[in-house]
Amino acid sequence: MKNIHDLKIEHIFFQDVRNGIKDFEIRYNDRGFRVGDILRLHEWIDGEYTGNQVSKIVKYISSYEQKTGFVVLGLMDILEAE
């Protein structure tokens, strides 16, 4: 079962994720992320949401060389997964 995770993403990273330039997120794994989950990323600037969002699917997860509890989530567009 795919989970949908609503997460904040800083303004400085949002556009690169939206455009597919940044195809990963490093996150604390307090949600039990799994391959196939959907990240709904909400742009965050100066302590407020902008209303912009982008959704991506988790295609890969690694904890290699990360701080304890953190994972790298490889992302792809939802259309790529269909």
Wavefront OBJ file of the C-alpha trace (Angstrom):
o trace
v 0.000 0.000 0.000
v 1.410 3.360 -1.040
v 1.508 6.093 1.553
v 1.267 9.792 0.778
v 3.613 11.974 2.812
v 2.926 15.713 2.965
v 6.255 17.427 3.594
v 7.683 20.931 3.611
v 10.444 21.745 1.149
v 12.514 24.902 1.334
v 12.027 27.393 -1.475
v 15.669 27.092 -2.576
v 15.138 23.391 -3.453
v 11.532 23.423 -4.651
v 12.045 24.521 -8.269
v 14.905 22.068 -8.836
v 12.768 19.186 -7.568
v 9.818 20.335 -9.682
v 12.037 20.508 -12.796
v 13.660 17.119 -12.145
v 17.142 18.590 -11.634
v 17.198 17.470 -7.983
v 15.861 13.912 -8.022
v 16.438 13.030 -4.385
v 15.544 14.135 -0.884
v 17.465 13.479 2.322
v 14.990 13.071 5.158
v 14.802 11.839 8.711
v 13.003 8.511 8.416
v 10.379 9.024 11.089
v 7.635 8.006 8.647
v 8.853 4.600 7.512
v 9.316 5.641 3.885
v 8.981 2.837 1.319
v 9.585 2.509 -2.392
v 6.357 3.454 -4.169
v 5.304 6.038 -1.579
v 4.299 9.473 -2.814
v 5.946 12.620 -1.487
v 3.708 15.650 -1.773
v 6.206 18.466 -1.297
v 4.846 21.867 -0.245
v 7.037 24.901 -0.917
v 8.020 26.681 2.314
v 9.568 30.154 2.535
v 10.089 32.424 5.510
v 8.036 30.184 7.806
v 4.990 29.998 5.528
v 3.613 27.803 2.771
v 3.497 29.440 -0.674
v 0.687 27.242 -1.991
v 2.992 25.603 -4.555
v 3.400 21.856 -4.407
v 4.844 18.991 -6.407
v 4.288 15.258 -6.049
v 6.981 12.641 -6.671
v 7.211 8.878 -6.214
v 9.969 7.289 -4.129
v 11.886 4.990 -6.482
v 14.910 4.179 -4.311
v 15.913 4.401 -0.636
v 19.389 4.287 0.873
v 20.794 4.995 4.308
v 24.413 4.532 3.156
v 26.766 7.092 4.731
v 23.864 9.054 6.253
v 23.493 10.405 9.765
v 21.682 7.982 12.050
v 17.988 7.832 11.210
v 18.292 9.645 7.859
v 17.712 8.232 4.380
v 18.219 9.332 0.795
v 15.013 9.033 -1.210
v 15.449 8.733 -4.974
v 12.509 10.451 -6.681
v 10.747 10.252 -10.028
v 7.784 11.936 -11.612
v 4.467 10.220 -11.134
v 3.996 9.936 -14.919
v 7.296 8.036 -15.220
v 5.958 5.360 -12.862
v 2.781 4.695 -14.861
l 1 2 3 4 5 6 7 8 9 10 11 12 13 14 15 16 17 18 19 20 21 22 23 24 25 26 27 28 29 30 31 32 33 34 35 36 37 38 39 40 41 42 43 44 45 46 47 48 49 50 51 52 53 54 55 56 57 58 59 60 61 62 63 64 65 66 67 68 69 70 71 72 73 74 75 76 77 78 79 80 81 82
